[in-house]
């Protein structure tokens, strides 16, 4: 020792970890050492280590620390540790947090909770606690301290891997999405298959969340579940026979957000009816958590699952059965915390294949989704809007003008509505061919679309029973025809508005701008046409040429509606920007 200490201090140091069943005393704050002339530290490498689940954090983030041994079953009786920038300098950095019932306690050396130690001298194989990085520091720290095996055998200056701490003033921000090319995806397509959100994100190093699958030499399957979203609480993958939500097995990787932050694995069950995911009744040994990783920018679970398992009386044979991977992520857990919440960060399905077939995953074709969207958008924002204005504003405008022995306004109205009917019926059939069943989404789009399609279908059938122009029931027919047609038009537009938020639709946010612009234009157009019609009535312009003002308005109306329709179709067909 380099300097003399009074006998009382020496006696404290002798029993730093063992003789004090309630932990190391404050007298060892600086040296973290129980050194005594009769008991010296071991010179061999320590069989005990400080294991971390993360080595890169932001100020205020939490790292899980485990005191344990690389030798299975090897026990220790006590320890004392601090986080230091330089292990030789007595300047603790950050604080420690404990779970309820922990066999450890925190104490104050220079600051509250800057030191952690044991509370009993019972044999232990592992003790877990949490290190919280300081908010006012940026640099590198090491968890260092003494671990005591028995009274006469202890190891000083045991060190964890270094922890890099960044603060919000540095160039790397918590909102910055990191590149994923940090070895996680280096062997995609050679030793493991990779699948991420959005499309092609693995090649572009821009995934929001992802999963990988590989087969171990023992024949088990290794799944990695990874999230790169700062606000994500979970990422999960399901093994499904369908690309849609079905009754099947799920593996969850969940970042807890209680007093401490750590990552856990859960096995759960997804059901279509009632819709949701639950862990209740699901054995948590279906899969095994190999390791986790948690940084300020990402969290990850490495999960091992046998090739053949039985979950909820259903056999999952990964060697011989093809599966879709249903990948999803979200920011919330259920209210009672026993399941994941809605997948508000995204969800997607892979193609169906044997998971042992190592090659890049692909997503199922979304062509039918896109065609459905194009047909419905064209019908209810385009052709029906033009047809409604022919019927409402041009019955008098073009009196005496005919085409194939029919009034010109009626020809325009009928042609527009026949196109609307055909586009709607084909679009309706396409979506049912794609999904194969009624959608279980809580979004009102499906029910609004169904009502719209029914009204659209019966509208021309009702026209077959149209009374003669001078019949006494003609006005009732006109009113019913008017109400059904305009109700279908309104519901069709509202249904499209709700479709923008559907994950499967993959529509860009700009679609909302198109819908809002159309709504504003539609109201202004009705005002302009109403004013022009009133002016026409006052001047009794009922010649075959009609009002030149209304003719110009009609031309402008058709052009504007077609422009909005074309822009909408382009947005429907365009892939969503990966940076969204």
C-alpha positions in Angstrom: 0.0 0.0 0.0 1.3 3.5 -0.8 0.1 5.2 2.4 -0.6 4.3 6.0 -4.1 3.8 7.3 -5.3 3.7 10.9 -6.0 0.3 12.3 -9.8 0.9 12.4 -9.8 1.5 8.6 -7.7 -1.6 8.0 -10.2 -3.7 9.9 -13.0 -2.4 7.7 -11.0 -3.2 4.6 -10.4 -6.8 5.8 -14.1 -7.5 5.8 -15.2 -5.4 2.9 -17.2 -8.0 1.1 -17.6 -10.9 3.4 -17.6 -9.8 7.0 -20.3 -7.2 6.3 -23.5 -9.1 5.5 -25.1 -5.8 4.5 -22.4 -4.9 1.9 -19.2 -3.1 1.6 -18.8 -0.1 3.9 -18.2 3.5 2.7 -14.6 3.3 3.8 -13.8 1.5 0.6 -15.3 4.1 -1.7 -12.0 5.2 -3.2 -10.1 1.9 -3.5 -12.9 -0.5 -3.8 -10.5 -2.9 -2.2 -10.6 -5.2 0.9 -6.8 -5.6 0.8 -5.2 -6.7 4.0 -1.7 -7.9 4.9 -2.9 -11.5 5.3 -5.4 -11.5 2.4 -4.1 -10.2 -0.9 -6.0 -10.1 -4.2 -5.6 -12.9 -6.7 -3.2 -12.4 -9.5 -4.9 -14.8 -11.9 -7.6 -13.5 -14.3 -10.9 -13.2 -12.6 -13.4 -16.0 -13.3 -16.1 -13.4 -12.5 -17.2 -10.6 -14.9 -19.5 -7.6 -15.2 -21.6 -8.4 -18.2 -23.5 -5.7 -20.1 -26.4 -5.7 -22.5 -25.3 -2.5 -24.2 -22.1 -0.6 -24.7 -23.4 2.6 -26.3 -26.0 4.8 -24.7 -27.3 8.4 -24.6 -27.2 10.3 -21.3 -30.1 9.1 -19.1 -30.2 5.7 -20.8 -29.9 2.5 -18.7 -27.6 -0.5 -19.1 -28.2 -3.9 -17.6 -25.2 -5.2 -15.6 -24.9 -8.7 -14.4 -22.2 -9.9 -12.0 -21.6 -13.6 -12.8 -19.0 -16.1 -13.9 -18.2 -17.6 -17.3 -17.9 -20.9 -15.4 -21.4 -22.4 -14.9 -22.4 -22.8 -11.3 -19.4 -20.9 -9.9 -20.5 -18.8 -6.9 -19.3 -15.6 -5.2 -20.3 -14.0 -2.0 -20.0 -10.3 -2.5 -18.9 -7.4 -4.6 -18.6 -3.6 -4.8 -18.6 -1.6 -8.0 -18.7 1.9 -9.5 -18.7 3.4 -12.9 -15.5 5.4 -13.6 -14.0 7.2 -16.5 -10.6 6.3 -15.4 -10.6 3.3 -13.0 -7.6 4.7 -11.1 -9.3 8.0 -10.4 -11.9 8.2 -7.7 -14.6 10.0 -9.6 -17.8 7.9 -10.0 -19.9 8.6 -13.1 -23.7 7.9 -13.1 -25.9 6.0 -10.7 -27.3 2.5 -10.2 -30.8 1.3 -10.1 -32.1 -2.0 -8.5 -35.2 -4.1 -9.0 -37.5 -5.0 -6.1 -36.1 -7.9 -4.2 -32.6 -7.4 -5.5 -29.8 -9.1 -3.5 -27.9 -5.8 -3.8 -28.1 -2.2 -2.6 -26.9 1.2 -3.7 -25.0 3.6 -1.5 -23.5 7.1 -1.6 -19.8 7.7 -1.9 -19.6 11.1 -3.6 -23.2 11.2 -5.0 -26.4 9.3 -4.2 -26.5 5.8 -5.6 -23.1 6.0 -7.3 -21.9 2.7 -5.8 -23.5 -0.7 -5.7 -22.8 -3.7 -3.4 -24.3 -6.9 -2.0 -26.6 -7.1 1.0 -25.8 -10.7 2.1 -22.9 -13.0 2.1 -24.9 -16.0 0.7 -23.4 -17.8 -2.2 -24.6 -16.2 -5.5 -24.3 -17.3 -9.1 -25.5 -13.9 -10.6 -26.6 -10.5 -9.4 -28.3 -8.1 -11.8 -28.5 -4.3 -11.5 -28.8 -1.3 -13.8 -26.4 1.5 -14.6 -27.9 4.8 -15.5 -25.7 7.1 -17.6 -25.4 10.7 -16.4 -27.1 13.4 -18.5 -24.3 15.9 -18.1 -21.4 13.7 -19.3 -20.2 12.5 -22.6 -17.3 10.0 -22.9 -16.4 6.5 -21.9 -16.9 4.8 -18.6 -16.1 1.3 -17.2 -17.9 -0.6 -14.5 -15.1 -1.6 -12.2 -14.8 -3.1 -8.7 -14.0 -6.1 -6.5 -15.7 -9.5 -6.6 -15.2 -11.7 -3.6 -15.4 -15.5 -4.0 -14.7 -16.4 -0.3 -13.1 -14.5 2.5 -9.6 -15.2 1.4 -10.1 -15.2 -2.3 -11.1 -12.0 -4.1 -10.4 -10.2 -7.4 -9.8 -6.5 -7.6 -10.2 -4.1 -10.6 -12.6 -6.4 -12.4 -13.7 -4.4 -15.4 -16.7 -4.5 -17.7 -16.5 -3.6 -21.4 -16.3 0.1 -21.9 -19.6 2.0 -22.2 -19.7 5.0 -24.6 -22.0 7.7 -23.4 -23.2 10.5 -25.7 -25.4 13.4 -24.8 -27.9 15.4 -26.8 -25.4 18.1 -27.6 -23.3 15.8 -29.7 -23.7 15.2 -33.4 -25.3 11.8 -32.9 -28.9 12.4 -31.9 -31.5 10.0 -30.6 -33.7 11.0 -33.5 -31.1 10.0 -36.0 -31.8 6.6 -37.6 -28.5 4.7 -37.5 -27.1 2.6 -40.3 -27.7 -1.1 -39.9 -24.5 -2.2 -41.5 -22.9 -2.9 -38.2 -22.5 -6.6 -38.9 -26.1 -7.5 -38.1 -26.9 -7.9 -41.8 -23.5 -8.6 -43.3 -24.3 -12.3 -44.0 -27.9 -11.8 -45.2 -28.5 -14.2 -48.1 -25.5 -16.4 -47.2 -25.9 -17.6 -43.7 -29.3 -16.2 -42.8 -32.4 -14.8 -44.5 -33.3 -11.1 -43.7 -36.6 -9.3 -43.9 -37.2 -5.6 -42.9 -39.6 -2.7 -43.1 -39.7 -0.8 -45.4 -39.1 -2.7 -48.6 -35.4 -3.0 -49.6 -34.3 -1.4 -46.4 -31.6 -4.0 -45.7 -29.8 -3.2 -49.0 -30.2 0.6 -48.3 -29.3 0.4 -44.6 -32.5 2.1 -43.6 -34.7 -0.4 -41.7 -37.2 0.7 -39.1 -37.4 -2.8 -37.8 -36.3 -6.2 -39.1 -35.9 -9.9 -38.5 -33.4 -12.5 -39.6 -33.7 -16.3 -39.7 -30.8 -18.9 -39.7 -30.5 -22.6 -39.0 -28.0 -23.7 -36.3 -25.7 -26.7 -36.7 -27.9 -28.5 -34.1 -31.0 -28.0 -36.4 -32.7 -25.3 -34.4 -33.8 -22.0 -35.9 -32.2 -18.7 -34.8 -34.4 -15.6 -35.1 -33.1 -12.1 -34.6 -35.8 -9.4 -33.9 -34.4 -5.9 -34.2 -35.9 -2.4 -33.9 -34.2 0.8 -34.9 -37.1 3.1 -33.9 -36.4 5.3 -30.9 -40.0 5.2 -29.6 -40.6 1.5 -30.3 -41.5 -0.8 -27.4 -41.7 -4.0 -29.2 -41.0 -5.9 -32.4 -42.6 -9.3 -33.1 -42.7 -12.0 -35.8 -45.5 -14.6 -36.4 -45.3 -17.9 -38.3 -48.4 -17.9 -40.5 -49.9 -20.0 -43.2 -51.5 -16.9 -44.6 -50.1 -13.4 -45.4 -53.0 -12.0 -43.3 -53.7 -12.1 -39.5 -54.4 -15.7 -38.5 -54.4 -18.0 -35.5 -50.7 -18.7 -35.0 -47.5 -18.6 -32.9 -45.7 -15.3 -32.2 -42.3 -14.4 -30.8 -42.0 -11.0 -29.2 -39.0 -8.8 -28.3 -40.1 -6.2 -25.8 -38.3 -3.2 -24.4 -39.6 -2.7 -20.9 -40.1 0.9 -19.7 -40.7 0.6 -16.0 -38.1 1.6 -13.4 -35.4 0.1 -15.5 -35.0 -0.5 -19.2 -34.2 -4.0 -20.4 -35.2 -6.3 -23.2 -37.3 -9.5 -22.8 -38.5 -12.3 -25.0 -42.1 -13.7 -24.9 -43.9 -16.4 -26.7 -47.5 -15.5 -27.5 -50.5 -16.4 -29.6 -52.2 -14.3 -32.3 -55.9 -14.9 -32.9 -58.1 -13.6 -35.7 -61.3 -13.7 -33.7 -61.2 -12.1 -31.2 -58.5 -10.1 -32.9 -55.3 -9.7 -30.9 -52.2 -11.2 -29.4 -52.0 -12.7 -25.9 -49.4 -14.6 -23.7 -52.0 -16.2 -21.5 -51.9 -19.9 -21.6 -48.8 -19.9 -23.8 -45.7 -21.9 -22.4 -42.7 -19.5 -22.4 -40.3 -22.3 -23.2 -41.4 -22.7 -26.8 -38.4 -20.6 -27.7 -35.2 -19.6 -25.8 -33.7 -16.2 -25.5 -30.0 -16.5 -26.3 -29.0 -12.8 -26.0 -30.3 -9.3 -26.1 -28.8 -6.0 -27.1 -30.0 -2.5 -26.1 -28.5 0.9 -27.1 -29.9 4.4 -27.4 -30.7 3.6 -31.1 -31.9 0.0 -31.2 -32.9 -3.1 -29.3 -32.7 -6.7 -30.3 -33.5 -10.2 -29.2 -31.6 -13.3 -30.4 -34.1 -16.2 -30.1 -33.6 -20.0 -30.6 -36.5 -22.1 -31.5 -36.6 -25.9 -32.2 -37.5 -27.0 -35.7 -40.7 -28.7 -34.4 -42.9 -27.3 -31.6 -46.5 -27.5 -30.5 -48.3 -24.3 -29.5 -51.9 -24.1 -28.6 -52.4 -27.7 -29.9 -51.0 -26.6 -33.2 -47.8 -28.2 -34.6 -45.2 -25.9 -36.2 -42.8 -27.9 -38.3 -40.2 -25.4 -39.7 -38.3 -28.0 -41.6 -41.2 -29.3 -43.6 -43.9 -26.6 -43.7 -43.8 -23.3 -45.6 -44.6 -20.2 -43.6 -45.1 -16.5 -44.1 -43.3 -14.3 -41.6 -45.6 -11.6 -40.3 -43.4 -8.8 -39.0 -44.7 -5.9 -36.9 -43.7 -3.2 -34.4 -45.3 -0.7 -32.1 -44.9 1.9 -29.5 -47.4 0.6 -26.9 -48.1 -2.4 -24.8 -51.6 -3.5 -23.6 -53.1 -1.8 -20.6 -52.4 -4.8 -18.3 -48.9 -5.3 -19.8 -49.4 -8.9 -20.7 -49.3 -8.4 -24.5 -48.1 -6.1 -27.2 -50.3 -3.3 -28.5 -51.3 -2.2 -32.0 -48.6 -2.3 -34.7 -48.7 1.5 -35.2 -45.1 1.5 -36.5 -45.8 -0.9 -39.3 -46.6 -4.4 -40.3 -45.8 -6.5 -43.3 -45.7 -10.1 -44.5 -43.0 -12.0 -46.3 -43.4 -14.5 -49.1 -44.2 -18.1 -48.1 -41.3 -20.5 -48.0 -39.3 -23.0 -45.9 -37.4 -21.0 -43.4 -34.3 -23.1 -43.9 -34.1 -21.9 -47.4 -31.5 -19.1 -47.1 -32.2 -16.4 -49.6 -33.6 -12.8 -49.4 -37.2 -12.6 -48.3 -39.7 -10.9 -50.6 -43.1 -9.4 -49.9 -46.3 -10.8 -51.4 -47.4 -8.9 -54.5 -49.5 -5.8 -53.7 -50.8 -5.5 -57.4 -54.4 -6.3 -56.5 -54.3 -3.7 -53.6 -53.1 -1.1 -56.0 -55.6 -2.0 -58.7 -58.4 -1.9 -56.1 -57.3 1.6 -55.0 -56.9 2.9 -58.6 -60.4 1.6 -59.7 -62.2 2.9 -56.6 -60.4 6.3 -56.6 -61.1 6.8 -60.3 -64.8 5.8 -59.8 -65.6 8.0 -56.8 -63.4 11.0 -57.2 -63.4 11.0 -61.0 -66.2 9.6 -63.1 -69.0 9.9 -60.5 -68.1 13.5 -59.8 -68.4 14.4 -63.5 -71.6 12.4 -63.9 -73.3 14.1 -60.9 -72.7 17.6 -62.5 -74.2 16.5 -65.8 -77.4 15.5 -64.1 -77.7 18.4 -61.7 -76.8 21.4 -63.8 -77.3 20.6 -67.5 -80.8 19.2 -67.9 -81.9 22.7 -69.0 -78.6 23.8 -70.4 -78.6 21.5 -73.4 -82.3 21.1 -74.1 -82.8 20.0 -77.7 -79.3 18.7 -78.1 -79.1 15.0 -78.5 -76.8 12.1 -79.3 -78.2 8.8 -80.6 -81.7 10.1 -79.8 -80.9 10.8 -76.2 -80.5 14.2 -74.5 -76.8 15.1 -74.4 -76.8 15.7 -70.6 -78.2 12.2 -70.1 -75.6 10.7 -72.4 -72.8 12.3 -70.4 -74.4 11.3 -67.1 -75.1 7.8 -68.1 -71.7 7.2 -69.6 -70.0 8.5 -66.4 -72.1 6.4 -64.1 -71.7 3.2 -66.2 -68.0 3.7 -65.8 -68.4 4.3 -62.1 -70.5 1.1 -61.7 -68.0 -1.0 -63.7 -64.9 0.3 -61.8 -66.6 -0.2 -58.4 -67.7 -3.7 -59.1 -64.4 -4.8 -60.5 -62.5 -3.0 -57.6 -64.8 -4.8 -55.1 -64.1 -8.2 -56.6 -60.3 -7.6 -56.7 -60.0 -6.9 -53.0 -62.0 -10.0 -52.1 -59.8 -12.1 -54.4 -56.7 -10.7 -52.6 -58.0 -11.0 -49.0 -60.2 -14.0 -49.5 -62.4 -13.0 -46.5 -64.0 -10.1 -44.7 -61.3 -7.8 -43.3 -60.8 -7.9 -39.5 -59.4 -4.3 -39.3 -61.0 -1.8 -37.0 -60.7 0.9 -39.6 -64.2 1.8 -41.0 -62.9 1.6 -44.6 -64.2 -2.0 -45.3 -67.8 -1.4 -44.1 -68.0 2.0 -45.8 -66.7 0.5 -49.0 -69.3 -2.4 -48.8 -72.2 0.1 -48.3 -70.9 2.2 -51.2 -70.7 -0.8 -53.5 -74.2 -2.0 -52.5 -75.7 1.4 -53.3 -73.7 1.7 -56.5 -74.9 -1.8 -57.6 -78.7 -1.1 -57.0 -78.6 2.4 -58.5 -78.8 1.3 -62.2 -81.2 -1.5 -61.4 -83.6 1.1 -59.9 -83.2 3.1 -63.1 -84.8 0.2 -65.1 -88.0 1.0 -63.3 -87.9 4.7 -63.9 -91.5 6.1 -64.5 -92.3 8.2 -67.6 -91.3 11.8 -67.4 -94.9 12.9 -66.8 -95.9 10.1 -64.4 -97.1 11.2 -61.0 -94.5 9.0 -59.2 -91.6 10.4 -61.3 -90.7 13.0 -58.6 -90.4 10.2 -56.0 -88.1 8.2 -58.2 -86.0 11.3 -58.9 -85.6 11.9 -55.1 -84.7 8.3 -54.3 -82.3 8.2 -57.3 -80.8 11.5 -56.1 -80.4 10.4 -52.4 -78.9 6.9 -53.3 -76.5 8.4 -55.8 -75.2 11.2 -53.6 -75.0 9.0 -50.5 -72.9 6.5 -52.4 -70.7 9.3 -53.7 -70.2 10.8 -50.2 -69.5 7.4 -48.6 -67.1 6.4 -51.4 -65.0 9.5 -50.8 -65.1 9.0 -47.0 -64.0 5.4 -47.5 -61.0 6.5 -49.6 -60.1 9.0 -46.9 -60.0 6.2 -44.3 -58.0 4.0 -46.6 -55.0 6.3 -46.4 -54.2 5.1 -42.9 -54.4 1.4 -43.7 -51.0 -0.3 -43.5 -51.8 -2.7 -46.4 -52.8 0.2 -48.7 -49.3 1.7 -48.4 -50.5 5.1 -49.4 -48.4 8.2 -48.9 -49.5 11.0 -46.5 -49.9 13.3 -49.5 -53.1 11.5 -50.4 -54.7 13.4 -47.6 -53.8 16.6 -49.4 -55.5 15.4 -52.6 -58.7 14.5 -50.7 -58.7 17.9 -48.9 -58.1 19.7 -52.1 -60.9 17.8 -53.8 -63.3 18.6 -50.9 -62.6 22.3 -51.2 -62.9 22.3 -54.9 -66.1 20.2 -54.8 -67.8 22.8 -52.6 -66.6 25.8 -54.7 -67.7 24.1 -57.9 -71.2 23.6 -56.6 -71.4 27.2 -55.6 -70.1 28.4 -59.0 -72.5 26.1 -61.0 -75.4 27.1 -58.8 -74.7 30.8 -59.4 -74.4 30.2 -63.1 -77.6 28.2 -63.2 -79.5 30.9 -61.3 -78.2 33.5 -63.8 -79.3 31.3 -66.6 -82.8 30.9 -65.2 -83.1 34.6 -64.7 -82.1 35.3 -68.3 -84.2 32.3 -69.6 -81.3 30.9 -71.6 -82.8 27.7 -72.8 -81.5 27.6 -76.3 -79.6 24.6 -77.7 -76.3 26.5 -77.2 -77.0 27.4 -73.6 -74.9 29.6 -71.4 -71.3 30.0 -72.5 -70.3 30.6 -68.9 -71.6 27.1 -67.8 -70.0 25.5 -70.8 -66.7 26.9 -69.8 -67.3 25.9 -66.2 -68.0 22.3 -67.3 -64.8 22.1 -69.3 -62.8 23.5 -66.3 -64.6 21.0 -64.0 -63.7 18.0 -66.2 -60.1 19.1 -66.5 -59.7 19.8 -62.7 -61.3 16.5 -61.7 -59.2 14.6 -64.2 -56.0 16.3 -62.9 -56.8 15.4 -59.3 -57.7 11.8 -60.3 -54.4 11.4 -62.2 -52.3 12.8 -59.4 -54.1 10.5 -57.0 -53.5 7.4 -59.2 -49.8 8.3 -59.3 -49.6 8.5 -55.5 -51.5 5.2 -55.2 -49.0 3.5 -57.5 -45.9 5.1 -56.2 -44.0 3.3 -53.4 -43.9 5.0 -50.1 -40.8 7.1 -49.4 -38.5 5.1 -47.2 -37.8 8.1 -45.1 -41.4 8.5 -44.1 
